Amino acid sequence: MSLNAAAPRPFSTRLSTYLYLRPHLVLALLLTPPLLWLGVIYLGSLFALLAQSFFSIDYFTGKVLHQPTLATYAELLKPSNLDVIGRTVAMAAVVTVLCALIAFPLGYYMARFAGPKTKMILYLAVTLPLWSSYLVRVYAWRLILSREGVITWVFKSLGIESVLGWLLALPVVGGPSLTASYLGTGLVFVYIWLPYMILPVQAALERVPRSLVEASADLGARPRATFRHVLLPLAVPGVAAGSIFTFSLTLGDYIIPGLVGGGRPFIGQVVLEHQGAGGNIPLAAAFAVVPILIMAVYLSLMKRLGAFHAL
Amino acid sequence: MRSDNRFRASWGLKAAATFGVLFLNLPLAFIVLYAFTTDDRSFSFPPPGYTLQWFAVAWNREDVWQALFLSLRVASLATMGAIVLGTLAAAALYRFRFFGKEGLTLLILLPIALPGIVTGISLRSAFALAEVPFSFLTIVLGHATFCMVVVYNNVIARLRRSSPAMIEASMDLGADSFQTFRHVILPNIATALLAGGMLAFALSFDEIIVTTFTAGQQTTLPIWILNELLRPRQRPVANVVAVFVIAATFLPIIAAYYLTRDTQEVAGSGK
């Protein structure tokens, strides 16, 4: 039996050889479907959004006028709309700070103290809420915060109802009940976005090589000083990375403030309100451009803190 | 002053970490508790009594079943699309260097980096401009866009970990590209594909932010829950449905965790 090079090879082999010699063709074949999808459907939609924001609405007929104008942006800058934007940004900032404060100890413990088994359990305890149903988790807080719910019950059982009353009587953040106050909104936001902060913080702290901590100790630093001057600065990129998520997600959310909130709208709610049949799609689009611009500024700030390397 | 401080967390740190874990997980327990309450008007705590009757009531609700089936159909189709597109993107970005690679990576991550409402209203604007009527497919379109990222993340993480030498060895031994893909690459990335697919499914199954903008009059399970939250008609049924959704999303998540356990960059590194 001799090796016969001239014998016809199976088609698949010839095709394989053909492709092997043409890597650019392979690249094109691989990239075309996802690129078409993202480029046409996703980017196309983003441009559609941008285009809509430069249209305006005829208030008499309710029809969208397809002529470029800045009128919709002028409407966006009315004081009442600026109020909405200010309220949303303030909430996003507070939520981000609170998330960082709660996430840091847990991330720190997971990264540097927990044994392998505890760590696995903690990891699951953080990721399960992250991936499980967003809506159901908001729902849980409706149960917990309601007037007859468990929070009121705890305060009553401890005999400190007056503390709850005092909290709800606070100006701005208070309200008739926890489900109808910004206290409640903030609490639910912090709860829902917390895992997004924990994971990058934990990852950033875990990447700190042990030798750095040892070197700091060898040079005479007490654990507290090591924490303050070695670990804390190295955790900053992690916190910055987490803050991108907490900030961005709070900016765009419309479900939470609608279900648990003080009644005055956030950006997301205004967008939702204007997108329906009787609404004002150009104004909704202009409102949706606001979080994109804020996030562009925020991302460039966080990039300086090294957030992109900790993502 | 010990260099190995692994076993010495201060009391305060332990307390703060415990608080974090409880804060994250305790609220879900209340959902389960309330599914058994006899109280059908308010959310009183502690529940006045316990019953199983709401499970039977929910079982017989036609609207719940319809919403469930729509959600399952959407999630299945969106997951399949996401697996194909995400794997192709991962393969291209892993194997090749080309002009605009950084930009493309950013583009793939964009649907999860921008707030969901931006994706939602963008698609809504595009449908309005192109006069596309809302349908089952408009929901799938939105879901596949952000589910793709999840599959991409999982697959590219696995590809980066696997050794290129294996592929070269396979080719040296005379296998062509298709055989190498079938017998070397596919078994290697199979669990990552499965994990990515399951996470994509879980993500699509309970997505609400984008869905509101692309569903029109259709009701997926999350939209059903949202309607029930906004205009409560039968609270106990909603409680039961919520328990079901928790159970339905927990299983794929835990499975995905076990499938990618050996990987460092696992699923949670970006939703």
Contacts between the chains, C-beta under 8 A, distances in Angstrom:
chain1	res1	chain2	res2	distance
A	12	B	176	6.4
A	12	B	178	5.3
A	13	B	176	4.8
A	15	B	178	7.7
A	16	B	176	3.5
A	16	B	177	4.2
A	16	B	178	5.7
A	16	B	179	8.0
A	17	B	176	7.1
A	19	B	177	6.2
A	20	B	177	6.1
A	23	B	96	7.0
A	27	B	92	5.9
A	27	B	95	7.8
A	27	B	96	4.8
A	27	B	98	6.4
A	30	B	88	5.1
A	30	B	89	7.8
A	30	B	91	5.4
A	30	B	92	3.9
A	30	B	95	7.9
A	30	B	96	8.0
A	31	B	88	7.3
A	31	B	89	7.4
A	31	B	92	4.6
A	31	B	104	7.8
A	33	B	84	7.0
A	33	B	85	5.8
A	33	B	88	5.6
A	34	B	85	4.5
A	34	B	86	7.5
A	34	B	88	5.3
A	34	B	89	4.0
A	34	B	92	7.7
A	34	B	108	7.4
A	34	B	148	6.9
A	35	B	104	7.3
A	37	B	85	5.6
A	37	B	144	7.4
A	37	B	145	7.2
A	37	B	148	7.4
A	38	B	107	5.3
A	38	B	108	6.6
A	38	B	110	8.0
A	38	B	145	7.3
A	38	B	148	7.7
A	39	B	107	7.6
A	41	B	123	7.9
A	41	B	126	7.8
A	41	B	141	6.3
A	41	B	145	6.5
A	42	B	107	7.6
A	42	B	110	7.2
A	42	B	111	6.3
A	42	B	119	7.6
A	42	B	122	7.7
A	42	B	145	5.4
A	43	B	107	7.2
A	44	B	126	6.0
A	45	B	119	7.6
A	45	B	122	3.7
A	45	B	123	4.9
A	45	B	125	6.7
A	45	B	126	4.0
A	46	B	118	7.7
A	46	B	122	5.0
A	48	B	122	6.3
A	48	B	125	4.4
A	48	B	126	3.9
A	48	B	128	7.9
A	48	B	129	5.2
A	48	B	130	7.9
A	49	B	118	7.4
A	49	B	121	6.1
A	49	B	122	4.2
A	49	B	125	4.7
A	49	B	126	7.7
A	51	B	125	7.6
A	51	B	129	7.2
A	52	B	125	4.5
A	52	B	128	7.5
A	52	B	129	7.2
A	64	B	128	7.9
A	102	B	16	7.9
A	102	B	19	7.5
A	102	B	20	5.5
A	102	B	23	6.9
A	103	B	20	6.9
A	105	B	13	5.5
A	105	B	16	3.4
A	105	B	17	5.2
A	105	B	19	8.0
A	105	B	20	6.5
A	106	B	16	7.1
A	106	B	17	4.6
A	106	B	20	3.6
A	106	B	21	6.6
A	108	B	13	6.8
A	108	B	17	7.7
A	109	B	9	5.9
A	109	B	13	5.8
A	109	B	14	7.0
A	109	B	16	7.9
A	109	B	17	3.9
A	110	B	17	7.6
A	112	B	5	7.1
A	112	B	6	7.1
A	113	B	5	7.4
A	113	B	6	6.1
A	113	B	7	7.3
A	113	B	8	7.5
A	113	B	9	4.2
A	113	B	13	7.4
A	115	B	6	7.4
A	122	B	17	7.9
A	122	B	21	6.6
A	123	B	268	7.8
A	124	B	254	7.5
A	124	B	257	6.5
A	125	B	21	5.2
A	125	B	24	6.5
A	125	B	25	5.8
A	126	B	21	7.8
A	126	B	24	6.6
A	126	B	268	7.5
A	127	B	253	7.1
A	127	B	257	7.0
A	127	B	267	7.3
A	127	B	268	4.3
A	128	B	25	7.5
A	128	B	250	6.6
A	128	B	253	6.1
A	128	B	254	7.7
A	129	B	24	4.9
A	129	B	25	6.5
A	129	B	28	7.1
A	130	B	268	6.1
A	130	B	271	6.6
A	131	B	199	6.6
A	131	B	202	5.8
A	131	B	203	7.4
A	131	B	249	6.7
A	131	B	253	4.6
A	131	B	267	7.6
A	131	B	268	7.4
A	131	B	271	7.1
A	132	B	28	7.3
A	132	B	202	7.8
A	132	B	206	7.8
A	132	B	246	6.0
A	132	B	249	4.8
A	132	B	250	6.2
A	132	B	253	6.8
A	133	B	205	8.0
A	133	B	206	3.9
A	133	B	222	7.4
A	133	B	242	7.8
A	133	B	245	4.8
A	133	B	246	6.5
A	133	B	249	5.4
A	134	B	206	6.3
A	134	B	208	6.6
A	134	B	209	8.0
A	135	B	206	6.2
A	135	B	208	5.2
A	135	B	222	5.0
A	135	B	225	5.3
A	135	B	226	6.3
A	135	B	229	7.9
A	135	B	245	7.7
A	136	B	28	7.9
A	136	B	31	6.3
A	136	B	206	7.2
A	136	B	225	7.1
A	136	B	242	4.6
A	136	B	245	5.1
A	136	B	246	5.8
A	137	B	27	6.6
A	137	B	28	7.1
A	138	B	229	7.8
A	139	B	31	6.8
A	139	B	225	6.7
A	139	B	229	6.2
A	139	B	238	7.5
A	139	B	242	5.4
A	140	B	27	4.1
A	140	B	28	6.1
A	140	B	30	5.5
A	140	B	31	4.9
A	140	B	242	7.8
A	141	B	27	6.2
A	142	B	43	7.2
A	142	B	229	6.7
A	143	B	30	5.2
A	143	B	31	7.0
A	143	B	34	5.5
A	143	B	43	4.8
A	143	B	45	8.0
A	144	B	27	6.0
A	144	B	30	5.8
A	146	B	42	7.1
A	146	B	43	4.2
A	147	B	42	8.0
A	148	B	42	4.9
A	148	B	43	5.8
A	148	B	44	4.1
A	148	B	45	6.6
A	149	B	43	5.1
A	149	B	44	7.7
A	149	B	45	5.3
A	150	B	30	6.6
A	150	B	45	4.3
A	152	B	45	7.8
A	153	B	45	4.7
A	153	B	46	7.0
A	191	B	23	6.7
A	191	B	24	7.4
A	191	B	27	6.8
A	194	B	20	7.4
A	194	B	23	7.3
A	194	B	24	6.1
A	195	B	24	6.9
A	195	B	268	7.6
A	196	B	271	7.5
A	198	B	20	7.2
A	199	B	268	5.6
A	199	B	269	6.9
A	203	B	269	7.7
A	210	B	3	7.8
A	213	B	3	7.0
A	213	B	5	7.6
A	214	B	3	4.4
A	217	B	1	5.6
A	217	B	2	7.6
A	217	B	3	5.3
A	218	B	3	7.8
A	222	B	1	6.2
A	223	B	1	6.9
A	223	B	5	6.5
A	244	B	113	7.6
A	248	B	113	7.0
A	248	B	114	7.1
A	248	B	115	5.4
A	249	B	115	6.3
A	249	B	116	7.9
A	251	B	115	5.6
A	252	B	114	7.6
A	252	B	115	2.2
A	252	B	116	5.9
A	252	B	117	4.1
A	252	B	118	6.2
A	252	B	209	7.6
A	253	B	115	7.2
A	253	B	116	7.9
A	253	B	117	7.3
A	253	B	209	7.4
A	254	B	117	6.1
A	254	B	209	7.5
A	255	B	208	6.4
A	255	B	209	6.9
A	255	B	226	7.0
A	258	B	230	7.5
A	259	B	229	5.7
A	259	B	230	7.5
A	267	B	117	8.0
A	268	B	115	7.6
A	268	B	117	4.9
A	271	B	117	5.8
A	271	B	121	5.5
A	272	B	117	7.6
A	272	B	212	7.0
A	275	B	121	6.0
A	275	B	124	5.5
A	275	B	213	6.5
A	281	B	124	7.7
A	281	B	125	6.4
A	281	B	128	6.1
A	284	B	121	5.9
A	285	B	121	6.5
A	285	B	125	5.8
A	288	B	117	6.5
A	288	B	118	5.4
A	288	B	121	4.6
A	288	B	122	7.5
A	291	B	114	7.6
A	291	B	115	5.3
A	291	B	117	7.5
A	291	B	118	6.4
A	292	B	114	6.5
A	292	B	118	6.1
A	295	B	113	7.8
A	295	B	114	6.8
A	295	B	115	7.6
A	311	B	269	7.9
A	311	B	270	7.1
